[in-house]
Amino acid sequence: MSRGGLLAAMTILFVVGPVGDVLAHGGGLDAYGCHHDRKRGGYHCHRGPLAGRAFASKGEMLRVLREREAPQRAPQTPPSPTPQPAPKR
């Protein structure tokens, strides 16, 4: 093989080779953009608000999602009574 051909072959392997790792696993995503990882276990997300995060289970992901989306609530205090005018006699 000529030096030019060897260089071309190495370039193609360098560019195309890593694609197999990037596209390594298939499997559909659920409505949250996540799925179970059957090879390594667990549950991880590719899309949506939790993209890039991994969890032990879908239940754990749902708990984190609920906590994230829940409005921050201030402690509830009972309303102070409004003063009533004195009855007229």
Stockholm file with secondary structure:
# STOCKHOLM 1.0

chainA/1-89         MSRGGLLAAMTILFVVGPVGDVLAHGGGLDAYGCHHDRKRGGYHCHRGPLAGRAFASKGEMLRVLREREAPQRAPQTPPSPTPQPAPKR
#=GR chainA/1-89 SS CCHHHHHHHHHHHHHHTTHHHHTCCCCCCCTTSEEECTTTCSEEESSSTTTTCEESSHHHHHHHHHHHHSCCCCCCCCCCCCCCCCCCC
#=GC SS_cons        CCHHHHHHHHHHHHHHTTHHHHTCCCCCCCTTSEEECTTTCSEEESSSTTTTCEESSHHHHHHHHHHHHSCCCCCCCCCCCCCCCCCCC
//
